[in-house]
Amino acid sequence: MANPINEGIKRLRAQHKLTQIELAEMAGIPRATLANMEGANSNPSISVVMKVAQALGVTVDDLITRRQSVHVTKVERKDMPVSHQHDGKFISTRTSPISTQNLQINDVIMMPGCNTKGVPHPEGSHELFLCLEGTATLEVQGEMFEIEAGNLTYFKGHLPHQYGNASLKPVHAVVVVFMQK
């Protein structure tokens, strides 16, 4: 009898051109555990299957079924990791799959009064902030900028930076971080 878990992991790992070591690191599991999951008689725990699915940017259902295209990966909003900072005034949803290691795309909502330090990225990285709604503030290495809806700001991602919303309306933005190897 076919094992849908091992087939799904092998298929998606190949699709993303990942080694077992790379996928295991991204999922936060030992490589031996992943190798066992790809075996015909594997019986992993649901928590380990969920870690692998999240690392691949798919649902558990997509991992064990063949209905997913070999050319397109669909990720539902409910399966995207969300982080909250500044007492919930800064909400960031990681819209790019975790398997895209050098690119992060985040859908950001900043509530009024939000003032959140940006995460420093490795030297050579670039960060883009596209304000979709409202007016945001951005401080990069002590220099302040106001970013209105429709405008884009680009800066070196390793520099100290901070996002804010001094207005009375929420700010909606997209933050893209590209990290060069």
N, CA, C and O of each residue as an XYZ file, in Angstrom:
724
protein
N       0.842     -1.180      0.000
C       0.000      0.000      0.000
C       0.892      1.250      0.000
O       1.906      1.300      0.696
N       0.501      2.247     -0.785
C       1.273      3.490     -0.891
C       1.146      4.299      0.388
O       0.106      4.288      1.046
N       2.212      4.998      0.729
C       2.230      5.858      1.907
C       2.118      7.306      1.430
O       3.072      7.841      0.866
N       0.958      7.954      1.649
C       0.780      9.308      1.110
C       1.716     10.343      1.740
O       2.058     11.338      1.101
N       2.127     10.113      2.984
C       3.017     11.080      3.633
C       4.392     11.056      2.972
O       4.936     12.105      2.624
N       4.953      9.863      2.799
C       6.303      9.825      2.226
C       6.287     10.279      0.781
O       7.227     10.938      0.337
N       5.241      9.943      0.035
C       5.146     10.379     -1.357
C       5.026     11.906     -1.446
O       5.669     12.537     -2.285
N       4.201     12.488     -0.577
C       4.005     13.941     -0.581
C       5.269     14.697     -0.212
O       5.600     15.706     -0.834
N       5.975     14.208      0.801
C       7.214     14.876      1.215
C       8.247     14.797      0.100
O       8.873     15.800     -0.241
N       8.428     13.614     -0.465
C       9.401     13.462     -1.555
C       9.048     14.362     -2.742
O       9.917     15.019     -3.315
N       7.758     14.384     -3.102
C       7.312     15.174     -4.252
C       7.565     16.659     -4.019
O       8.134     17.337     -4.875
N       7.141     17.166     -2.856
C       7.277     18.598     -2.586
C       8.723     18.994     -2.307
O       9.137     20.102     -2.648
N       9.492     18.099     -1.692
C      10.909     18.402     -1.457
C      11.632     18.537     -2.796
O      12.459     19.429     -2.981
N      11.305     17.630     -3.731
C      11.907     17.704     -5.067
C      11.438     18.957     -5.802
O      12.219     19.610     -6.494
N      10.169     19.282     -5.646
C       9.619     20.472     -6.306
C      10.334     21.733     -5.842
O      10.588     22.635     -6.641
N      10.659     21.800     -4.554
C      11.349     22.967     -4.003
C      12.873     22.847     -4.105
O      13.603     23.741     -3.678
N      13.342     21.738     -4.673
C      14.782     21.490     -4.855
C      15.538     21.576     -3.520
O      16.566     22.243     -3.406
N      14.993     20.878     -2.518
C      15.587     20.873     -1.184
C      16.190     19.512     -0.885
O      15.643     18.485     -1.288
N      17.317     19.499     -0.179
C      17.877     18.249      0.320
C      17.145     17.881      1.601
O      16.422     18.702      2.166
N      17.333     16.646      2.060
C      16.741     16.243      3.331
C      17.272     17.117      4.465
O      16.520     17.508      5.358
N      18.556     17.418      4.426
C      19.155     18.246      5.476
C      18.510     19.626      5.503
O      18.159     20.130      6.571
N      18.353     20.242      4.327
C      17.754     21.588      4.254
C      16.322     21.586      4.773
O      15.953     22.448      5.571
N      15.511     20.627      4.329
C      14.112     20.583      4.773
C      14.022     20.283      6.262
O      13.199     20.873      6.962
N      14.848     19.384      6.751
C      14.837     19.062      8.185
C      15.177     20.300      9.019
O      14.540     20.551     10.043
N      16.175     21.073      8.589
C      16.535     22.299      9.313
C      15.386     23.296      9.292
O      15.077     23.911     10.312
N      14.750     23.458      8.129
C      13.637     24.401      8.012
C      12.463     23.980      8.896
O      11.769     24.832      9.451
N      12.239     22.670      9.029
C      11.131     22.162      9.837
C      11.497     22.057     11.315
O      10.622     21.869     12.160
N      12.781     22.177     11.626
C      13.213     22.077     13.025
C      13.161     20.657     13.563
O      12.856     20.436     14.735
N      13.468     19.683     12.684
C      13.479     18.278     13.096
C      14.809     17.660     12.683
O      15.491     18.197     11.810
N      15.192     16.530     13.302
C      16.430     15.865     12.880
C      16.300     15.321     11.453
O      15.211     14.942     11.021
N      17.423     15.288     10.729
C      17.403     14.751      9.369
C      16.972     13.296      9.366
O      16.277     12.861      8.447
N      17.374     12.532     10.384
C      16.994     11.119     10.468
C      15.478     10.960     10.560
O      14.918     10.012     10.010
N      14.814     11.884     11.253
C      13.349     11.845     11.352
C      12.727     12.065      9.981
O      11.781     11.374      9.602
N      13.264     13.032      9.237
C      12.750     13.288      7.894
C      13.008     12.089      6.989
O      12.130     11.695      6.222
N      14.205     11.503      7.070
C      14.521     10.328      6.254
C      13.546      9.195      6.570
O      13.090      8.494      5.666
N      13.232      9.019      7.837
C      12.270      7.997      8.242
C      10.880      8.305      7.678
O      10.163      7.394      7.264
N      10.500      9.585      7.663
C       9.187      9.983      7.138
C       9.075      9.676      5.647
O       7.982      9.409      5.147
N      10.196      9.712      4.943
C      10.180      9.421      3.513
C      10.221      7.919      3.233
O      10.130      7.503      2.078
N      10.357      7.110      4.275
C      10.357      5.655      4.114
C       8.948      5.121      3.918
O       7.966      5.756      4.303
N       8.867      3.948      3.316
C       7.563      3.356      2.981
C       6.736      3.000      4.213
O       5.507      2.999      4.140
N       7.367      2.701      5.327
C       6.639      2.265      6.520
C       6.610      3.318      7.622
O       6.452      2.976      8.794
N       6.756      4.569      7.273
C       6.812      5.615      8.301
C       5.459      5.804      8.966
O       4.410      5.589      8.360
N       5.513      6.211     10.226
C       4.298      6.493     10.996
C       4.596      7.675     11.923
O       4.594      7.515     13.143
N       4.852      8.868     11.351
C       5.252     10.020     12.174
C       4.078     10.597     12.954
O       2.914     10.377     12.618
N       4.414     11.337     14.001
C       3.371     12.016     14.784
C       2.809     13.176     13.966
O       3.468     13.693     13.065
N       1.601     13.568     14.289
C       0.960     14.672     13.553
C       1.731     15.970     13.748
O       1.769     16.805     12.844
N       2.349     16.155     14.921
C       3.098     17.404     15.141
C       4.309     17.492     14.205
O       4.645     18.578     13.733
N       4.963     16.363     13.934
C       6.107     16.364     13.024
C       5.627     16.578     11.591
O       6.267     17.302     10.828
N       4.512     15.959     11.221
C       3.950     16.153      9.879
C       3.583     17.625      9.684
O       3.810     18.179      8.609
N       3.022     18.256     10.705
C       2.644     19.678     10.619
C       3.876     20.559     10.447
O       3.832     21.528      9.690
N       4.967     20.245     11.127
C       6.201     21.023     10.992
C       6.734     20.948      9.560
O       7.157     21.958      8.996
N       6.712     19.756      8.981
C       7.210     19.582      7.618
C       6.293     20.310      6.632
O       6.768     20.985      5.719
N       4.986     20.172      6.818
C       4.038     20.854      5.933
C       4.245     22.362      5.992
O       4.266     23.024      4.954
N       4.399     22.916      7.200
C       4.599     24.357      7.336
C       5.912     24.788      6.679
O       5.969     25.833      6.031
N       6.961     23.990      6.845
C       8.242     24.329      6.217
C       8.128     24.341      4.700
O       8.803     25.123      4.031
N       7.286     23.485      4.161
C       7.091     23.432      2.716
C       6.066     24.456      2.238
O       5.893     24.650      1.034
N       5.388     25.111      3.178
C       4.412     26.130      2.815
C       3.095     25.554      2.313
O       2.417     26.167      1.489
N       2.735     24.370      2.816
C       1.494     23.728      2.395
C       0.710     23.279      3.627
O       1.231     23.280      4.742
N      -0.542     22.898      3.411
C      -1.342     22.319      4.490
C      -0.996     20.841      4.611
O      -0.396     20.263      3.704
N      -1.374     20.228      5.731
C      -1.176     18.787      5.900
C      -1.964     18.045      4.832
O      -1.493     17.048      4.285
N      -3.167     18.533      4.534
C      -3.986     17.918      3.495
C      -3.270     17.936      2.146
O      -3.277     16.938      1.426
N      -2.655     19.065      1.804
C      -1.912     19.158      0.542
C      -0.696     18.230      0.543
O      -0.300     17.713     -0.502
N      -0.113     18.024      1.715
C       1.068     17.167      1.826
C       0.718     15.710      1.518
O       1.520     14.993      0.919
N      -0.468     15.275      1.922
C      -0.809     13.853      1.767
C      -1.715     13.564      0.578
O      -2.087     12.412      0.357
N      -2.072     14.579     -0.186
C      -2.884     14.333     -1.377
C      -2.109     14.744     -2.616
O      -1.141     15.500     -2.537
N      -2.534     14.253     -3.730
C      -1.865     14.548     -4.993
C      -2.519     15.701     -5.736
O      -2.087     16.036     -6.839
N      -3.532     16.308     -5.175
C      -4.255     17.313     -5.942
C      -3.462     18.599     -6.159
O      -3.834     19.414     -7.002
N      -2.392     18.790     -5.423
C      -1.571     19.977     -5.598
C      -0.786     19.889     -6.902
O      -0.248     18.835     -7.242
N      -0.728     20.960     -7.600
C       0.001     21.022     -8.868
C       1.496     20.923     -8.610
O       1.992     21.370     -7.576
N       2.205     20.336     -9.560
C       3.667     20.299     -9.442
C       4.267     21.654     -9.794
O       5.453     21.884     -9.559
N       3.455     22.558    -10.360
C       3.955     23.861    -10.779
C       3.511     25.004     -9.877
O       4.118     26.075     -9.888
N       2.454     24.786     -9.097
C       1.884     25.866     -8.285
C       1.647     25.358     -6.871
O       1.108     24.270     -6.673
N       2.054     26.156     -5.890
C       1.782     25.837     -4.497
C       0.755     26.832     -3.983
O       0.965     28.042     -4.074
N      -0.335     26.345     -3.454
C      -1.389     27.189     -2.898
C      -1.302     27.119     -1.378
O      -1.276     26.032     -0.800
N      -1.257     28.280     -0.737
C      -1.211     28.341      0.717
C      -2.413     29.147      1.178
O      -2.586     30.295      0.769
N      -3.238     28.559      2.021
C      -4.406     29.265      2.537
C      -3.994     30.195      3.674
O      -3.047     29.917      4.409
N      -4.718     31.297      3.804
C      -4.405     32.310      4.814
C      -4.301     31.702      6.212
O      -3.434     32.092      6.994
N      -5.173     30.757      6.527
C      -5.189     30.148      7.863
C      -3.903     29.377      8.175
O      -3.601     29.116      9.339
N      -3.143     29.011      7.129
C      -1.920     28.252      7.328
C      -0.661     29.112      7.315
O       0.452     28.591      7.388
N      -0.839     30.422      7.223
C       0.303     31.332      7.213
C       0.634     31.747      8.646
O      -0.269     32.091      9.409
N       1.917     31.718      9.023
C       2.286     32.098     10.387
C       2.048     33.587     10.643
O       2.350     34.434      9.802
N       1.500     33.885     11.819
C       1.194     35.258     12.207
C       1.986     35.590     13.470
O       2.057     34.784     14.398
N       2.580     36.786     13.497
C       3.259     37.233     14.715
C       2.660     38.569     15.151
O       2.270     39.395     14.327
N       2.599     38.753     16.457
C       2.048     39.971     17.049
C       3.141     40.632     17.879
O       3.849     39.963     18.633
N       3.276     41.953     17.737
C       4.242     42.713     18.529
C       3.546     43.958     19.057
O       2.439     44.290     18.635
N       4.196     44.631     19.970
C       3.725     45.891     20.545
C       2.276     45.767     21.026
O       1.400     46.530     20.618
N       2.049     44.780     21.908
C       0.726     44.532     22.497
C      -0.355     44.342     21.441
O      -1.486     44.793     21.622
N      -0.018     43.683     20.349
C      -0.995     43.391     19.304
C      -1.251     44.522     18.329
O      -2.111     44.399     17.457
N      -0.518     45.630     18.459
C      -0.715     46.758     17.540
C       0.001     46.543     16.212
O      -0.300     47.213     15.224
N       0.943     45.615     16.192
C       1.678     45.276     14.966
C       1.417     43.808     14.687
O       1.812     42.940     15.465
N       0.747     43.532     13.569
C       0.392     42.164     13.203
C       1.021     41.866     11.846
O       0.749     42.552     10.861
N       1.860     40.844     11.806
C       2.557     40.485     10.576
C       2.225     39.047     10.203
O       2.415     38.125     10.996
N       1.724     38.872      8.978
C       1.415     37.544      8.469
C       2.447     37.191      7.412
O       2.578     37.892      6.408
N       3.178     36.106      7.633
C       4.200     35.657      6.670
C       3.478     35.017      5.498
O       2.968     33.902      5.610
N       3.434     35.723      4.372
C       2.700     35.231      3.208
C       3.571     34.416      2.267
O       3.054     33.733      1.382
N       4.881     34.477      2.444
C       5.760     33.658      1.614
C       6.018     32.341      2.340
O       6.189     32.338      3.559
N       6.050     31.217      1.610
C       6.343     29.942      2.270
C       7.708     29.983      2.941
O       8.626     30.653      2.467
N       7.830     29.264      4.040
C       9.083     29.217      4.779
C      10.198     28.661      3.907
O      11.371     28.963      4.126
N       9.832     27.842      2.909
C      10.843     27.234      2.048
C      11.538     28.247      1.141
O      12.560     27.927      0.533
N      11.001     29.459      1.041
C      11.689     30.498      0.274
C      12.621     31.225      1.238
O      12.285     32.280      1.776
N      13.787     30.642      1.443
C      14.701     31.080      2.497
C      15.243     32.488      2.312
O      15.488     33.173      3.304
N      15.439     32.945      1.083
C      16.065     34.242      0.859
C      15.064     35.348      0.590
O      15.450     36.475      0.282
N      13.789     35.040      0.704
C      12.745     36.021      0.436
C      11.652     35.888      1.472
O      11.118     34.801      1.691
N      11.322     36.996      2.109
C      10.212     37.024      3.059
C       9.222     38.071      2.585
O       9.594     39.207      2.291
N       7.955     37.677      2.513
C       6.889     38.612      2.172
C       5.906     38.588      3.328
O       5.387     37.534      3.695
N       5.656     39.761      3.900
C       4.783     39.867      5.058
C       3.678     40.882      4.808
O       3.923     41.985      4.319
N       2.458     40.487      5.152
C       1.299     41.371      5.117
C       1.197     41.967      6.520
O       1.019     41.237      7.494
N       1.307     43.285      6.623
C       1.414     43.947      7.927
C       0.234     44.881      8.175
O      -0.171     45.648      7.301
N      -0.301     44.796      9.385
C      -1.311     45.740      9.868
C      -0.718     46.428     11.094
O      -0.250     45.767     12.022
N      -0.741     47.771     11.091
C      -0.276     48.531     12.251
C      -1.450     49.361     12.759
O      -1.989     50.205     12.043
N      -1.830     49.109     13.988
C      -2.921     49.848     14.606
C      -2.413     51.219     15.076
O      -1.209     51.409     15.247
N      -3.331     52.171     15.285
C      -2.917     53.489     15.792
C      -2.070     53.352     17.059
O      -2.372     52.544     17.938
N      -1.019     54.144     17.137
C      -0.127     54.119     18.293
C       0.960     53.066     18.208
O       1.771     52.935     19.125
N       0.986     52.326     17.131
C       2.005     51.285     16.962
C       3.381     51.919     16.779
O       3.531     52.916     16.074
N       4.363     51.333     17.414
C       5.754     51.737     17.263
C       6.595     50.492     17.523
O       6.827     50.129     18.677
N       7.053     49.836     16.460
C       7.684     48.525     16.575
C       9.052     48.508     15.909
O       9.214     48.960     14.776
N      10.042     47.974     16.637
C      11.377     47.815     16.075
C      11.349     46.742     14.999
O      10.748     45.684     15.183
N      11.998     47.018     13.879
C      12.130     46.035     12.817
C      13.177     45.003     13.180
O      14.099     45.277     13.949
N      13.029     43.830     12.626
C      13.978     42.760     12.850
C      15.203     43.009     11.975
O      15.063     43.140     10.759
N      16.400     43.078     12.558
C      17.585     43.274     11.719
C      17.850     42.024     10.892
O      17.698     40.900     11.371
N      18.240     42.235      9.663
C      18.507     41.135      8.744
C      20.007     41.101      8.440
O      20.716     42.060      8.746
N      20.497     40.018      7.844
C      21.938     39.936      7.562
C      22.408     41.047      6.623
O      21.643     41.567      5.810
N      23.679     41.392      6.759
C      24.272     42.383      5.862
C      24.087     41.923      4.423
O      24.229     40.737      4.123
N      23.773     42.855      3.540
C      23.514     42.531      2.139
C      22.037     42.330      1.837
O      21.662     42.154      0.678
N      21.185     42.355      2.878
C      19.751     42.185      2.654
C      19.122     43.536      2.307
O      19.667     44.593      2.626
N      17.984     43.477      1.658
C      17.244     44.672      1.256
C      15.824     44.537      1.761
O      15.249     43.449      1.705
N      15.249     45.617      2.251
C      13.886     45.603      2.762
C      13.070     46.647      2.019
O      13.504     47.784      1.834
N      11.883     46.238      1.598
C      10.964     47.137      0.910
C       9.697     47.249      1.740
O       9.191     46.246      2.242
N       9.186     48.454      1.887
C       7.960     48.704      2.638
C       6.989     49.411      1.702
O       7.209     50.563      1.329
N       5.916     48.722      1.323
C       4.891     49.280      0.452
C       3.659     49.561      1.290
O       3.017     48.633      1.782
N       3.323     50.831      1.458
C       2.158     51.232      2.232
C       0.927     51.144      1.324
O       0.861     51.816      0.294
N      -0.034     50.323      1.707
C      -1.247     50.143      0.913
C      -2.378     51.064      1.369
O      -3.111     51.616      0.548
N      -2.511     51.223      2.694
C      -3.557     52.082      3.264
C      -2.992     52.823      4.465
O      -2.189     52.275      5.220
N      -3.418     54.084      4.641
C      -2.980     54.873      5.778
C      -1.644     55.545      5.531
O      -1.152     55.599      4.404
N      -1.067     56.059      6.616
C       0.241     56.707      6.558
C       1.107     56.127      7.665
O       0.758     56.205      8.843
N       2.220     55.555      7.288
C       3.137     54.936      8.244
C       4.353     55.828      8.445
O       4.652     56.701      7.630
N       5.039     55.585      9.544
C       6.333     56.226      9.753
C       7.395     55.130      9.758
O       7.148     54.000     10.179
N       8.557     55.487      9.288
C       9.682     54.560      9.248
C      10.912     55.324      9.700
O      11.213     56.407      9.198
N      11.613     54.743     10.650
C      12.880     55.312     11.097
C      13.976     54.330     10.709
O      13.952     53.166     11.110
N      14.936     54.807      9.926
C      16.063     53.974      9.515
C      17.336     54.665      9.972
O      17.658     55.764      9.521
N      18.046     54.016     10.861
C      19.291     54.518     11.420
C      19.147     55.970     11.887
O      19.997     56.812     11.597
N      18.049     56.252     12.620
C      17.808     57.566     13.199
C      17.142     58.577     12.284
O      16.780     59.661     12.740
N      16.970     58.259     11.014
C      16.342     59.185     10.060
C      14.869     58.797      9.881
O      14.560     57.635      9.616
N      13.956     59.777     10.027
C      12.515     59.527      9.970
C      11.952     59.772      8.572
O      12.357     60.697      7.868
N      11.001     58.908      8.192
C      10.312     59.034      6.910
C       8.823     58.818      7.130
O       8.427     58.016      7.976
N       8.004     59.525      6.377
C       6.559     59.323      6.393
C       6.194     58.667      5.067
O       6.584     59.144      4.001
N       5.450     57.578      5.138
C       5.114     56.821      3.929
C       3.602     56.775      3.785
O       2.903     56.159      4.589
N       3.115     57.433      2.752
C       1.675     57.480      2.509
C       1.257     56.300      1.640
O       2.085     55.661      0.991
N      -0.049     56.025      1.640
C      -0.607     54.928      0.848
C      -0.174     55.046     -0.608
O      -0.233     56.122     -1.203
N       0.257     53.932     -1.167
C       0.704     53.884     -2.551
C       2.190     54.076     -2.723
O       2.716     53.859     -3.815
N       2.884     54.480     -1.669
C       4.321     54.750     -1.775
C       5.153     53.592     -1.237
O       4.730     52.847     -0.353
N       6.341     53.471     -1.797
C       7.269     52.407     -1.454
C       8.555     53.015     -0.904
O       9.041     54.027     -1.410
N       9.093     52.393      0.128
C      10.386     52.788      0.678
C      11.290     51.569      0.641
O      10.855     50.453      0.927
N      12.540     51.785      0.289
C      13.514     50.710      0.126
C      14.751     51.072      0.931
O      15.228     52.204      0.861
N      15.276     50.119      1.695
C      16.490     50.398      2.467
C      17.255     49.104      2.732
O      16.737     48.007      2.525
N      18.495     49.253      3.192
C      19.323     48.100      3.536
C      18.784     47.485      4.830
O      18.706     48.147      5.865
N      18.415     46.203      4.747
C      17.719     45.538      5.847
C      18.526     45.319      7.102
O      17.946     45.045      8.152
N      19.836     45.429      7.039
C      20.638     45.218      8.250
C      20.702     46.477      9.124
O      21.143     46.420     10.271
N      20.263     47.599      8.578
C      20.293     48.844      9.363
C      19.200     48.834     10.430
O      18.126     48.274     10.211
N      19.468     49.451     11.585
C      18.426     49.531     12.607
C      17.220     50.304     12.053
O      17.374     51.383     11.479
N      16.014     49.736     12.232
C      14.825     50.395     11.706
C      13.625     50.135     12.610
O      13.589     49.183     13.389
N      12.654     51.018     12.469
C      11.471     50.966     13.324
C      10.268     51.449     12.530
O      10.346     52.455     11.824
N       9.149     50.728     12.648
C       7.908     51.097     11.974
C       6.937     51.712     12.971
O       6.929     51.344     14.146
N       6.116     52.653     12.499
C       5.150     53.271     13.390
C       3.891     53.722     12.680
O       3.845     53.827     11.455
N       2.866     53.985     13.486
C       1.606     54.533     13.006
C       1.157     55.588     14.002
O       0.620     55.266     15.062
N       1.380     56.844     13.659
C       1.002     57.952     14.539
C      -0.397     58.465     14.234
O      -0.879     59.373     14.910
N      -1.060     57.898     13.224
C      -2.387     58.373     12.831
C      -3.476     57.688     13.658
O      -3.188     56.857     14.520
N      -4.718     58.047     13.382
C      -5.856     57.474     14.094
C      -6.482     56.301     13.345
O      -7.425     55.682     13.838
N      -5.956     55.989     12.146
C      -6.477     54.890     11.344
C      -5.413     53.807     11.196
O      -4.219     54.102     11.234
N      -5.840     52.554     11.029
C      -4.857     51.481     10.824
C      -4.062     51.685      9.539
O      -4.536     52.301      8.585
N      -2.847     51.154      9.537
C      -1.994     51.147      8.358
C      -1.927     49.704      7.857
O      -1.749     48.771      8.640
N      -2.072     49.538      6.555
C      -1.919     48.223      5.929
C      -0.739     48.335      4.972
O      -0.682     49.258      4.160
N       0.198     47.403      5.064
C       1.406     47.468      4.250
C       1.899     46.071      3.896
O       1.484     45.075      4.489
N       2.782     46.027      2.929
C       3.487     44.800      2.574
C       4.972     45.064      2.792
O       5.510     46.062      2.313
N       5.625     44.166      3.514
C       7.050     44.266      3.759
C       7.719     43.082      3.072
O       7.374     41.926      3.316
N       8.677     43.391      2.211
C       9.420     42.344      1.500
C      10.884     42.460      1.894
O      11.466     43.543      1.854
N      11.469     41.334      2.274
C      12.881     41.291      2.624
C      13.556     40.294      1.700
O      13.153     39.135      1.613
N      14.593     40.761      1.010
C      15.389     39.899      0.132
C      16.773     39.781      0.741
O      17.441     40.785      0.986
N      17.201     38.551      0.984
C      18.514     38.317      1.586
C      19.420     37.643      0.577
O      19.111     36.562      0.076
N      20.531     38.278      0.283
C      21.503     37.689     -0.636
C      22.381     36.721      0.124
O      22.699     36.941      1.292
N      22.768     35.656     -0.539
C      23.671     34.670      0.099
C      25.091     35.115     -0.016
O      25.994     34.425      0.455
